[in-house]
Structure formats: C-alpha cells, structure tokens
Amino acid sequence: MDAFETFLDGGGIVEADDDMPDDYRRAVFAFIEMHANSELMGGLTERDWIPKTPGLRHKMSVLAKTQDEIGHGHLLYMVAAAMGVKTRPQMLEDLFAGKSRFHNVFHYQAVTWGDQVAIAFLVDAAALASQQAVFKNCSYGPYRRILKRIISEEGFHMRLGEDRMMRIAEGTDVQRQLFQDSIDRWFWPALQLFGPDSKPDDKLLRWHIKSERNEVLRDRWVQKFVPMLHSYGFTIPADDLFYDEATNQWDVGPIDWEPLKKTLAQGGPDSARRITEASNNWNRTAWVREALEQASATVPA
Amino acid sequence: MSAAAQPTGIEEFLLAFADDEHLMGQQHTEWIGVAPFLEEDLAFSSIGQDELGHALMLYELVLELRGVEPTDGSVDELAYFRGGEQYRSSTLVEYATTDWAEALVRHWLYDTIENLRWQLVAQSSFAPLAEVAARAQREESYHRQHARALLDPLLASQISRLRILTALDVMLPMAFASLSPPAGESEAIAEGLASGSVLDLAGPLTGAVTERFDTDVAAPETIVADRRVRSADFAPLMSRMREVFDLDHSAVW
C-alpha cells in the first residue's frame, strides 16, 4: 500500500485494468456506486414533477436536463461495473432492496413545484461543488473522465436552475411564498449533502479521490447561497445564523447531523416510499428484461 | 384571448396534429425513471422532447396564421388553456396507461401513423409546414427504429409476445380511430396544404401492423371518431399538466 500511495501522491492515475489494492478498489467502487445511485434516485425525485412542468418549452428543457442526469447514471454504472465488484444488475437490485446508499437529499419528497426548483438550484449546486472537487485531483482515471463530462453538463443545469429560481424570486407573492417554503424544507438537507467534517484519516482524501475536505466545500456553499438568497429577500431557516464581521463570513451555527445519519440507514422522511416505489416499478417491468435476455440468448452469435 | 378564437378550417387541421404531438410527448414524460432499464428512460425523455418540439412548431404555425406573435406565453395559452371542447387530440394520445407493453405498442403505432401524416404534408403549399415536416421526419425515423428494436425481440419471446399482442388489442382500435379526418382536412387538401386524407392511411397502417406483429388485423369498415369529443382520461391529464399554472395564473414560471 505504501508504494501505491506514493504513486498516487506523485499524481499517478489508476486505470480499470491496473493492479490496485483491494481496499482502494472497494472504496472507489462504493463512492462511484453511490454517485450512480444518486443520479438515478434524483431522477425519481424529479419525475413526480416533470409531467407538471408549466410550459411547453420549459418542459423540453427539463426533459433535456433529466435525460442528462439519467445519462450520467448510465455512464457511472458502467464505470462502477468495470471495477469488477458488482455488475450493474446487482447494483440496481441492491439499490431497490434498500441495501445500498444514495445521497441524503433523495430521501426527501419534492412536495411542490418550488421543491423541484430548489433541488435544481440548491441541491444541484452542492452536488456540482462536490463533483468538481473530486474531478480536480481524482486518481481513478475512468471516473475522472466521466466527471469531466458530467461537470460540463451540470454547469448548464445550474444556469437553468438559476433562471427558474429568478423568475420565481422576481414573481408574484404566491411564487415567492412557494419558494420560501421550499428553502425551509431543502436548505438543511442540501447543506448536509456535504457530510460532517472530514476525518483526519479520510481514505478518500489520502487516495486522491476527494481533493477537499467536506467542511471546506460546505462552507463555500454557505458563503455563496446565504447572501444570494438574502439578496432575493428570502430567509434562511437557521436560528443561529450570523455574519461574523471579523472574518466576513456567514456562520449557520451548530449543524444537527441526525437527519443525515437517518438517511444513511434508509430512515429518511421519504426513504421507505421511495425505495418501495422504485422496487415495485423495477419488478413490474421484469418481464421486459427477462424476455430481452431470452431473445439475445437465442440469437446466433 | 387569441387561444379562444374560433379556429379556421386550416387551423383546426393543424391543431389536430399539434394536440396529438403535445399529448403524446406528455405521455412519454410519465415513463421517465420507471422504464424497464436506464436506456429506456433515456429514450423516452429524448423522444418526448422531440414530440413536444413538433407540437411547439405546429402551435407556432397556428399562431402565425392568426397573426399572433409566437412567444412562450402565446404558445402555452394555446397548448394549455383552451376549453376541453376546443382540443382536437385523438383518444390514442389521451389514453392513460401504467402498462409498459401498452406504452411501447402505442409508441410504435403513433410513430408509424405520425410518419405517414408528415408525408401527407411534406409537399405542402404552406412552406413553413413543409419545413416542419422535413425536420420531424428526420427525427421520426429514429423513433421508429427505437420502437422496432424493442418490439422485435419482445414479439419473438414467449415470455412477452402475449403481453404485446394483448396491448395491441387495446391500442389498435384507438390507432384506427385517430385516422378519422379532422375538421378542416378537406379545406387543407383543397388548398394544397395536405396531399391526401388521413383516412387513406388505414390501409398502410393495416399492412404495417400485420408485418410488424405477424398477426392478422383488418381495418374497421368505417372509421368514426369525433376529435371534438374528449375521452375520460383527458380531464385528469390536463389537470395534471395545468397544476403548477393553476397556482397563480398571473405568474411567469
């Protein structure tokens, strides 16, 4: 492992067919699997609202975004499967059986259109910041290359999210109240997406998967979004929020990590419904996959 | 309001196509995230975008004929806010289903008919319509390839053949009914906008279904359907589509 870590510290890039320590393989695989699962479950969170998108052209943009997100999931599952730990069907079966993880934010339900916009605005920004930090110094080559594409597409999504947020922020009282309620629901889950402070011995940092500590990324997000939401006249649902004149920084006060822990154990507010629905949908169309497998098996090579 | 204006024959003719495209695209959006595999989620979001794009272009033509500038607002007024009796969609695209076999069979039937409909206006005397047809036909060949690539193996496997044929039994009468000539069609043909009647597509459709599904089908002796009458699925569908707009009609989303 020492020689391998020296190789990584020297900027070494690991490819799928290279020898790598088993711990590294498993840790990187678990990270990519969670990313893939999150793209998929994020699509399911948004799907409740896609058919209700107000406006023909608006709906086309939202569909284009969704197509990108599912495409990211598709690519990520391929990269993960190539690591030889689990096949794509095994990853999906585990996901739908509630045995594997996906980001905390997708354990919550989007209950209004405002939530849909808040996800595109606050949550996507948090996810993008994390992905950019991984891309910057990622030692696993296949993941790094996929991230390059994901990040460039996510940049477009961010602008779409900002555009939609601004129309609401500059809109009617009904729109503004709708979005304030969504901020109240999504601010903390989005912030918690970054996770608690990184541990001193965080393996993902040591192995050059993550390039920045969780708390650094989280704080950068706070410094961007708190003033931005204030500038549109929205409030932040943090009782202890204060502006530190000495450091010119916003501080959200103590963070309650219990909600995040619950989602990691599939105990989030919408985890059970989400996983059950995904699983039911998967089972309902099992006949299609079985028939296609049978058909491909009978086709002469 | 422009959208509530009494449509001329030509506008009726275009609205029948536009409304079909709009609602078909809408139905495709319901499958995102719940299709049998990720590639199908991707395909349905892409095909849905194309169909909505065709609807958009056709609605814009209607607005131009009315002398109304096509903007997001005026298009949406036309696409979302007519009374039910003013829509001209077919039951085929209004029909709500949670059965993947029905969704796939409808996708194939609709795209097969859609392609034939575009051919009828490909040489249109109304040049903007011919341009829309040319663009749509390029996309439609991919849609049909996609549906075919799934249907062929599903019809070949005993696990799925019966499900697909059962879905065909449900969807085919609606597909034939969609060939009932829309109001304004005779005017469109007389003015050279269209080269023939959709009624004449029953023969080609019968042939295409027989070949694709390897089963005997016959076109009904008479095709009678009134596009001015909405099916039971229309009201819940439209209420879902308007849900966010209905929060505040003065808002821009």
Interface residues (C-beta under 8 A of the other chain):
Chain A: L40 G43 L44 E46 R47 I50 P51 K52 T53 P54 G55 L56 R57 H58 K59 M60 L63 A64 T66 Q67 I70 G71 G73 H74 Y77 W113 R164 R167 I168 G171 T172 V174 Q175 L178 N281 R284 T285 A286 W287 V288 R289 E290 A291 L292 Q294 A295 S296 T298
Chain B: H22 Q26 T29 E30 I32 G33 V34 A35 P36 F37 L38 E39 D41 L42 S45 S46 G48 Q49 L52 G53 A55 L56 Y59 D72 V75 D76 A79 Y80 W100 L150 P153 L154 A156 S157 I159 S160 R163 R240 M241 E243 V244 F245 L247 D248 S250 A251 V252 W253
